[in-house]
């Protein structure tokens, strides 16, 4: 009856759901060979083998073979491979036997291998790191296994399992309800409907409802969320066999949001490939026309194209992300989606609720007043009835009421006297919840509807109030006096909810929101949620880091203002959800900028505010942990949750904090900025260095009677530089850099290139002049045009050697010169890893002309005194770069 996992999804899926929805629970249990007491471990293992595990393959990066393919198939490696193929033809296939040479091809393939293997290793590390970190925050479900309730990972759920469901749970698989109590489920992840619908185990689809399978009242689908109530269900499909498994996966595990950084990386790739397509033919034409040797000109233009290809870019981006995620995990921040680290560091606005973030997340019931502000145990009793008998997720308010009642009342007597009949679950538009109980003792079976909710919402459905035992009409004057008392308590930092009741509201089993009318208001419950001691310091640190914190809460204005003042927020302007209604787009855009505290918001209001901020050009982070936070988390550039959050919040999150503390978040933000900075170093420095080399090659090609460097030499130079750049992810960023949110655009890159590329070209041209007119004539015995052909060969070899050494040192030193605005090695310095890597590559390159590779690479042996000239050029180069940085930063805010 059930499909094997290898079968392709078809109409059989729908037929199975229809059949199960229309049969009795006993028939479903028999079909699944299951029991309402759950499976044993051995039965579960057999079912897993037969029907598969409860996982959905994403189709991305799920094997090492795919990792290997992705590591080698990048725009840059494809360019290198194409150039290697051309070089194979020009150097080996179409040349005489005695002139065949695979050196150039070998160097290119070596660069591809280094880039590919390193990228492969980092991708595997990245995957392993994510898997290891996610184990720390895995989503669990309450399952009956081996005759007892257990919390297990949702991936271990199998067909036939019986699962308990409560508010906040994400449904882990397709299920048939066995029992339900006031169970409301949100299917927004499947059908986009924001309003939750009631699910009833005993109710079957109506005649003609067969096509509306999402609305079957006794079926729950994977990826939907329990909003309130409770239930028990048996699993009939898991993983890829669920009716909407793939759709649920795509939403719950949505792709990383495309950021300006991601777009920028793609644009840089396109820019460099276009530059290669333009520059390489230009170098070919210039050298072919000036030297007359078109074959060598072609080979040299290929080598120039290789020099323009930042083949290490994918490796460095991946290495940065892996290193950043591991560093963040050590600080209590788990990265679920690697690329979100860039968003984290770029965020300039953080939206969050106040409860648990600014406050201690421990609500205490301070007062239970009647309407005359006298302590009254009856008010606490009614609050307890409402909080204890509701089956939705018990929030901090409910827990505080139950705890206070346990200390002050005989709750066993209350439970004996009152039997629950029904409930009307809480929702974020009504901001109320009600239970209906039967008074089995004192009032001879009287039904009592007890409602608690926000003050304004309670006033809206009340017509009377109870004062000193008298029931009085709720006139406008009395309503005003009640609200004055509420406001006074709010001003004291107390959060106030009101209690109301109604006797014999409606026939049993038919209670609904419509019954919340003509209530009698009888008292207040006032709560205190004190601010965290660390909140004020954390907010100051975030402000120092250029992050504006905006409070988006469902609470009222007075309480939120009080908390805001205590933690140092600007509370001059406060808007409510109602203030946002009916405003023009330009008005809304201004409102979200000028206000940092928004109150009485619905989930839709929070999402609207985040989208408005994004439209204004901000990178927005949202921190949430409740069911109502999920839509806003999906809308934000980076979504943040905590390990104690409800399932749907953890599933929606890009980043999860192991501690609900803004200080932990602030530390993570700085690590994100460090990752961003080290990636940008490679991109900007390499682009400017490559641009400078292009200018130098074009100038030298135009005036020299020979190639400025042999193709093989140019490739070795690029290999040494590219390899040394692999150390950049291990560099530090200056503390000043970490204080400001960083976003970038490729529009800034041409300016950076035009400022700093020609700076290196100035010293390349100076080196050309010294080598061509002074050093080489002195060593060989005359000017190039006045010496013999044999001497000319020596002249060229010495020239190539001199420029190779100078170019390598200046390329390595540009990393130190441009990594920070200050003077390198004096005002700032890189980490030991970067210093060792860059100086090591330079020294190795300097020693090559004196090694056994000298003949193969056709180098000449320059005297070591030449290094004094190189040293002088480096000093001048660093000084000039420092001056150029000064002028560049007059019109630009940032260097990197």
N, C-alpha and C positions, 0 to 999 in steps of 0.2 A: 504493500500500500504506500509505503514511503519511498521516495526516490533515493537512489545512491548518489553520492556527491559528484560523480563523474557525469551524470546526465545533465543535458543542457536545460536551462529554465524554459518552461513552456506553459501552455494552458493547464498542464497537470498541477502546477502550483496553485492556480486559482481554483481548480476543481477540488483540491485537497482542503483548501481553506473553507470553501463552501460546504463541503461534506461535514467537516468538523464543527462549523458554526451551527449547523442545523441538526446535529445529533445530541443526545443526552450525554452528560458528563461521564456516565458509566460506559457508554459506547466508545467515547474518546479514549478513556483509560484502557479499555480492552484493545482498541486499535493500536495503541502505543505500547501494549504489554507493560503498562505502568500501574502505579497504585497511588492513592492520595497520601500515603505515608512516604512517598519518595522511593528512589532507587537505592540499591546497595552499591558500594564501591565497585564490586566485580561486575554488576549489571551496567553501571555507568561506563566502565572500560570497554565492555562488549559493544555498547551503543556507539561509543566514540570510534571504534574500529569500523563499525558497519556504516555509520552515517557521517563520520568526519567530526572535526573539532569546530568549536564556535568561533572561527576566525574568517575574515574576508580578505582575500589577497588583493592588495592594492594595484598589482600589476607593475609596480615600480621598485627597482632595487631589492628584489627579494632573493637574489642568488649572487654568488661570487662571480659567476660567469657574466652576469649583467653589469656588475661593478667593473669588471675588467673591460668590457666593451665600452662603458661610459667613460672610463679613464683614458682610453686611447682614441675614442671618436669625439674629438672636440674641434672647434673651428681651427685652432692653432696647430694641433697635431696633423689635421688633414692638409693644411697648407704646407707644413714641413714634409709630409709624405709625398705630396705632389712635387715639391721642389727636389726632393731626393730622387724621384723617378726621372725628372728632367736631367738631373746631374748624372744619373746612371747612364743615360743615353749619351750625354756629351763627354763624359769622362771615361766610359768603359765600352759601351756597345759599339758606338760609331767612330772609334779611334783605332789607329794601328796597334798591333799587338804589343810593341815595345813601349807604347805610351799609355797603356791602360792603367787607370789609377782609381781605386775605390775609397780613397781616404776621405774625400768630401762626403760621399754617400754614407760612410761609416760614422762620421761625426754627426751628421743629421739624424741618423737612426739612433745614435747614442742619446741625443737630446730628446727624441721621442720616447725612448725607453725610460730615461730618468724621469721625465715628466709623467709618463703613463704609470710606471710602477709606483712612484711616490704618491700619485693621485689615487691609485688603486688601494694602497695601504691605508691612506688617510680616510678614504670612503668606507673601507671595512671597519676602521677604528670608529668612524662616525656612527655607523650603524650599530656597532657593538655598544658604544657609549650610550646611545639613545635607548637601546633595549635595556641596558643595565640600569639606567636612571629611571626609566618608566616603571621598572619593577618596584621602585620605591613609592610610586603613586598610583598603582594599578586600581582600576575600578572593580569593586566586588559586588556580589549579590547574595541575598539570604536564601539559602537552599536547604531543603530537607534531604539529607543524605545519611544512609545507615541509621534511619529512625530518629535523627536529631537535627536541630537547626545548626547550620554551619555558614560562615562567611567565606566564600571562595571566589577566586578570580573569575570574571565572566567568561573568559576564554575556555574554562573547564566545564561549562554548562553543556549538557548533552540532551538529545531527544529523550523524552520520558521523565526528565527531572521535574520536580515540583518546587516552585519558587514562591516565597513570600514577597509581597510588594507593599511599599509604603511611600508616602510623599517624598519627592526628591530622587527616587530611584529612576534610573534609565532602564527600560525594558531590555533584557539582554538577548532575547530570542523571540521568535513568533510563538505565542502562547494561547491556549484556550483557558479561559477563566473557570475555576472550579467553585470559588466563593468570592464574594465582593461585598464591601461595606462602604457606601458613599464614595466609590472609586471614580475619580475624575482624571482623565488622561489627555495630555496635550500631544497632538499629532502634527505639530507645526513643521517638524523636520521632514515629514512626508508630503503633507498637502498644503503647507503654508498657512493653515488656519490658526489664528492666535488664540481663539477661545477653546478651552478644554471641554471635552464631552464626557458624559457619564457612561461608565461601562458597568454592565450588570450581568453577573454570571448566569443567572437563571433566564435571561431574556434572549430569544433567538431572533435572527433577522426576519423582518416583516416580508410578507409576500410581495414580490416585485422589487425587493431591495438587493437582489442577488448581485447586481452590477456594482453596487456601492460597497465593495468589500472593506474599504477603509472605515466605514461606519458600522460594521458589524458590532453589536453591543457586547458580545461575549468573547471577542478576539482582541488580543494586544499584539502589536508589531514591534519588531526590533527597532531600536533607535528612538521610540517615542518615550515620553516622560510622564511619570505619575505626579500629578499636581497635588492631589489630596486624597484622603481615604486610604483603604487598605484592601488587599485581596490575596488570593492564592490561585496559582495557575500552573498548568502542565505544558511543558515545551513540546511542540510538534515539528519544529524546523529550526535548524541552527546554521550559523555561518552563511555561506554562499547559497544555501538552500532556502533561506528565509525569503518571504514574498518580496520584500523590498530591501533585502540585505545590502545590495550594492549601493542603492540610493542612500540608505541610512549611513553606510560607511563614508560615502562621499561628503555627507554633511557633517557627521560627527568627527571625521578625520579629514576635514577639508584641507586642500592644498594650502601651502604657506602663502599668505597674502603677498601679492607682487608689490614690492616697495620701489622707491626711487633708486635704491641701491641695486636691486635686481635688474631694473631697466637700464641703469647706468652701466653695469657690467656688459650687458648685451650691446649697448651702444658703443662702448669702448672696443669690443670685438669687431663690430662693423667698421668703426673708424680705422682701426689698424689694418684690416683686410683691404679697405679702400685705399689707404695710404700705400700699402704694399703693391696694389694693382697699378698705382700711378707712379710711384718712385722707382720700382724695379725696371720697368721699360725705359724710364728716363735715364737711369744709370747705364743701362745697356746701350742706348743711343749715343750718349756723351762719350763713353769709353770706346765704343765701336768706331765712331767718327774720328776721335782724337788719336787713338792707338792703332787703328786699322786691323786689329785682331778681334774679329767678331765672336769667335768661339770663347776666347778668354773673357771677353766682355760679357758674354751670356752667363758664364760660370760665376763671374764676379757679381753680376746683378742678382743671381740666385742667392748667393751668400749674403748680399745686402738685404734681400727680402727675408731671409732667415733671421738676420739681426733685428729686423723690425717686429718679429713675432714674439710676444711675451708668452712663450710656451709654458712658463711656470705659473701663470695667472690662476688656472683652475686649482692647481696644487696649493698655492698660497691661500686662496679663499677657503678651501676645505680645511687646511691645517689650522687657520685662524679660528674657524667655527668649532672644530673639535677641541682645540686648546681652551677656547672661551667657555664651552659648555662644561668641560671638566673643572675648570677653575670656579665657575659659578656654582657647580654642585657642591664644592667644598665649602661654599659660603651659604648653603641652605637654599639654593635656587636651582630647580630642575628644568632643563630646557627640553620641551617635547618636540619642538620643530626647529631645527638648526638655524634656518635662515631668519627666524624671528629674533635672533640675537641682534641683527642689524637694526630692526625696528625698535628693539628695546633701547639701544643706545641713541637712536635718533629721536625718540619721543620727547616732545617739549611740553606735552600736557598729559597729566595723569588724572583720570576720572575714577572716583571710588565712592562707595558708601561709607558712612561714618562708623557704623557699628562694627566693632572688632578691629577696625583699621585705626581710627582716632581714639576709640574708646576701648575699655578693657575687655569687651566681649563677655562681660559677666553682669547681667542685669539683675538688680535687686529690687524687690517690691518694698518701697519705702512707706507707702500709706495706702490704706483702704478706707476711704471716706464715704459717708453718705453725702447728700447734696448740701448739707450744712457744714461740711468739712469736719465732721466728728468721726473718729475711728469707730467702725461698725463691723463686727464679725460676720454679719449677714452678707455684707458686700463681698467679703473675702470668700464666703461659702459659695455665693453665686459665681464668682470668678473661677473658683475651683471646679465647680460643676462644668462650666464651659470648657476650661482648659483640659481637664482630666478626661472627659468623655469624647472629645473630638479625636478623630482617627487620622487627621492629616499630620504633616510633619510638625512636631512640637518645637516651636521656636524658643528663643531666649525668654520671651514674655511668658509663654505658657510654663516653662520650667520654673521661672521665678515665682509664679502664682502657686504652683504645686508645692514648691519647697516651703514657701511661707505658710501655706495651709497645713502642711505636715507638722510645722512647729507650733501653730496656734490653735488648730481645730482638731476635732476627733474625726479624721477622714474616713475611718472604718464605718462610723455611724452614717456619714453622708452617703457612702457607697451602698449601705444597707437600705437607706430610705429612698434613694433615687435609682431608677432603672432607665437606661438610655433607650429612646425610641428611634430617633433619627438625628441627622445633622445637616446643616447647610454650609458647605465648605467655604473657606476664605477664598476670595480672589482679589486681584490688585485694583480692580475698578470700584468695587463696593467698599473695600477695606473694612469688612465686617465678617464675623463668622458666628454661627448659631448652633446650639444643640437643643434638641427637644427631649425632655425627660418626663418620666411618670413618677409622681410622688406616691410611693406605695404605702406610706404610713399615715402621715399627719393629715393629708388632704384627700384621702380615700380615692386614689387613682387619678387625681387631677394631672393634666398634661401642662407642662410649663416650658415655654420657649425662652431660653436665656441667650442673650446676644451681647457680645463685646466688640468694640471697634473704635476707630478714630472719632474724635469729638464731633466734628462737622458732619461726618457720615451718619453718626448715631442721631444727631439732631434732625437730620433729613427724614428719618423714618419714625420719629417719636412724636406722639401727640399729647402725652401726659408726663407728669413727674411725681415721684413719691417723696414727700417731705414730712418728717415726724409722723409717719404712719398714715398720712392723708394722701389721697390721689388727687392731684390738681391739674388743670389744663396747662399745657405748655404754651403760654402766651409769649409774644415777642419780648415783653419786659423780663419775664422769667428766663427766657432763652438767653437774653443778653447778660443777666446776672450769672447764669451758669457758665457762660463762655468767659466772663471776667475772672471767675475762679480758676478755670482751666488755664487761662493766659498767665495768671499770677504764678501758678505752679510751674508752667513752662519756663517762665522767666527765672525761676529758681533752679533750672536745669533738670526738672523732672519731666519725664515723658508720661503723658496722661492718656489713658483709654477709659471709655465710659462703659458702664454696665446697664443693660435694660432688660425688661422681660415682658412676657405676654402670656396670659393664662388661656388654656384650651384653644390653641391657635388654629388647628385644622384637623381633618380626619387623619388617622394613622396611615403612614406610608405615602402621603401625598405632599409632604412638606417641600417647599421650594423657596426661592428668593422672594417670591410674592408674599410669603408669610411674614417677612420682615417689615411690618408696617404697624402703625398704631401702638408702638412700643411705649412702655412706661419706664422712663429713666429713673434710676435709683441711686447711682453712686459713681465714684471715681476709683480707679486703680492707678497709683502714681509710682513710676519706676525711676531708678537712678542707674545710669550706665556711665560711670566716671571716666574721664579721659585717661589715656595711657600716659604714664610719666615720660615715656620715650617719644610720644607723638610730636610735641613741640620742637624737640631737637631734630627729629627726623624731617619734619616739614621745613625747618630752617635749612637743613642740608640739601633737601631737594630744590628749594628756592635758590640756594647757592649754586646748584648744578643746572640752573636755567629751566627747571621744570615747574610749571604752574599746576598746582593741585586744585581740582574742582570737585566739590562734594555733590553727588547726585543721590538723593535719598528720598524715600517715601515718607519720612518723618515730617513733623510740622516745623514751621519757621522758628518759633520761639526756642524750642529745645535745640535745634540745629545751630541757631545763632549763639546760644550759650556755650555749647561745646566748641564752636568755631572760635569764639573769643578766648576760651581757656587754652586752646592750642596755638593761638597766634595767627589765625586766619583773618583776612579782611572780610568783615560782615556788613559793610556799608550797603551793599546791594544784594538783595535776595529775591529770586524769582521762583514762582511755583509753576507746576504743570499747567494750571489754568491760565497763567500769564502768557504762555507760549501759543495759546489757541488764537486763531484768527489773525495772526500777524503776517505781514508781507515778508518774503524771503530776505530782503535787505534789512528789515527790522530784526528778524531772528538772528541774522549773521552778526549784527551789532550786539544783541543781547547776550549771546553766548560768550562774547569776548569780554564784556564789561562786568560779568557776574561770575563769581567763583563758588556760589552756594545756590543749589537748586533743590527745592523741597516739594513734597507731596507729588512725586513723579510716578507715573506708571512705567512698566517696562518699555512701552512704545515711546514715551517721552525721553527716556534715557538714550534709546537708539537714535531718536531725532537729534538730540544735542550732539552726540558723537559724530553723526554724519555732517551736521552743520560745521563743527570744528574742523573736520577733514576738508570740507569744501573751502574753508578759510585758509587752507594751506598748512595746517598743523599735522604733526604725526602724533596720534592719540593712542595712549594706553588706557585700558580699562581693567580695573581690579574688582572681581566679584566672586561670590561663593554660593549664591542662592539660585533657585529656579528662575526667579524674575530677572537675573543678571544675564542669562544665556543669550538673549537677542542682542544686547549691547556688546557682549563679548565678541560675538560674531561680526559685528559692525566695526569694531575697533581695529586699528593697525596692528596692535599687539594686545592679546588678551592674557590676563594674569589671574591665577586663582591660587587657592591654598589646598594643602593636602586634606584638610578637614571639610572641604566643600562638598556639596551634593554632587552626584555622579554627572549630571548634565553640565555643570560648571567645569568640572575637571576635564570632561571630554571636549569642551569648547575651547579650553585654554591652550595657548602656545607655550606659556611658562607657568610653572607651579612653584609656589613658595612653601617651604617646609614649616615656616613660622609666619603667622599673620602679623608682620611687623614691617613698617615702612622703612626701617633701617636696613633690613635684609634686601628690600626692593632697591633701595638707593645704591647699595653695594653692587647689585646685579646690573644696574644701569651703567655704572662706571666701567664694569668689565665689558659690557656691550660696546661702549664707546672706544675702549682699547682695541677690541677686535676690529671695529670699523676703521680706526686710525691706522693700524698696522697694514690693513688691506689697501687703504688709500696711499700709504707710503709707496708700496710697490708700484701701484698704477701710475701715480704722478711722477715718481722719480724715474721709472723706466721709460715712460712716454717722453719726458724731457730729455733724458739721456739718448734715447733712440733718435729723437728729432735732431739733437746736436750732432750725432754721428752722421745722419743723412746730409746735413748741411756741410759737414767736413768732407764727406765722400764726394759730394757734388763739386765743391770747390777744388779739391785735390784732383778729381777726375778731369776737370776742365783745363788745368794748367800743367799737371805733371806729364812727362812723356812716358810714364809707365803706370801700372795700377798702384793705387796708394797702399794696398795690402792684398795679399793673395787670398783667394776665396777660402782655402783651408785655414789660413791664419785667422780670418774674420770669424769663421765658425768656432774655432777653439776659443777665441776671445769671448764670443757670445755664450759658449758653454760654461766657461769659468765664471762669468758674471751671473748667469742665470742660476747656477748651482749655489753661489754665495747668497743669492736673494732668498733661498729657502730658509735662512735664519731669521728673516724679518718677522714672522709670527711670534718669535721669542723676544722681540724688543719691547721696551716700555714706552708709554706715552707720558708726556709731561703732565703734571697735576693741573696746570692751567687748561690744557687741552680737554681734560675730562670734565671740566666744569660747564661745558656748553654743549647743548644738543647738536649733533652733526647730521646734516643732510647734504646731498651733493647733486650736482647736475653736470653733464658733460659739456655744458656751455662754458664752464670755467676752465676746462682742460686746454683749449687752444691758447688762452692767455698765459697759462702756466708754462706751456711748452715754448711759447714765443719769448718769454722772459728768460727762462733758464736753459733752454736748448742752445741758443747762440752763445751763451756764456762759456760752455765747454768748447764750442767751435772756435772761439777766440784763441784758446790755448792749443787746440789741435793745429790751427793754422800757424800759430807761433812755433809749434814743434816742427811743422812741415818746413817752415823757413829756416830754422836752425839746422835741421837735418840736411836739407837740400843744398843750402848755400854755405854752411859752416862745417858741421860735424863730419858728414860723409866725404866732402872734398878733402878735408884735412886727413881723414883716415885712409882714403883710397889714393890720394895724390893728384887731385884735380877736379875741375867741374865736370858734370855728367857728360856734356856734349864734347868735351876736349879729351876724354880718356878712351882707352881701348874697349872693345866689346867685353873682354874678360873682366876688366875693371868695372865696367858698367853693371855686370851681374853682381859683383861684390857690393857696389854702390847701392843697388836696389835691395839686396839682402839686408844691408845695414839700415837702410831707410825703413824697410818693413819692420825690422826688429825694434827700432827706436819708437815708431808710432804705436806698435803693438803694446810695448811696455807702458808708454805714457797714457795711451787710451785706456788700458786696463786699470791703471792706478786712478785716473780721473773718474772713471765710471764707478769704481768702488768708493772713492771719496765723496762722490755726489750723494751717496746714501747718507753719509754722516753730515754733509753740508745742508741737505734739504729736509732731514727728518725733524728739524726743530728750528724756529726762527733765530735762535741765538748762535753765537760763534761756536763751531764744533771743537770738541776737546778742551774748551776753556769754559764757556758758559753752559754747555750741555755735552752729554756723551751717551752713546748707545750702550746696550747691555754687553756683558763679556762675550756672550754667544755671537752677537753681530760683529763685534770688533774682531774676534778670532776668525770668524768666517770671511769677512771682507779683506782683512790683512793677509790671511792665509791664502786666499785666492790670488791676491796681488803678488805675493812672494813666489808662489808656485809659477805664475805666469812669467815673472822676472827670471826665474831659474831655467825655464824651458830652453831659451837660446843657448844655454851653457850645458845642456843635457844631451843624451843620445837622440832626442827628438829633433834636435836642431837641423840636421840634414834633411829629415823627412819633411819638416815644415819650411825648409829653405830660409832659415834665419842666418844672420851674420853675428859675429861675436863682438859686441860693443864693449868698450872698456867700462869697468865698474864706476869710473868717475862720471859716466853719463847719468848715474842715479842722483848725483848732486843737482844736475840740471832738472831732472824729473821732480826732485824735492822742491826746488825753487818754483817750478811751474805749479806744483800742488799748493804751495803756500799762497802764491798770487791768485790761483784759482779759488781757493777757499775765501780769501779776503774779498775778491770781486763778487763772489756769490753772496757773501754776507751783505755787501752794499746793495746788490740787486734785490735781495730779500727785503731790505729796508724800504726801497722804492715800491716794490710789489705790494707790501703790506700797508702802504699809504692809501691804496684804493681797494684793498681786499681785507676782509676781517680775519681770514684764516690762511695759513700757508698750506697745511695738509688737510 
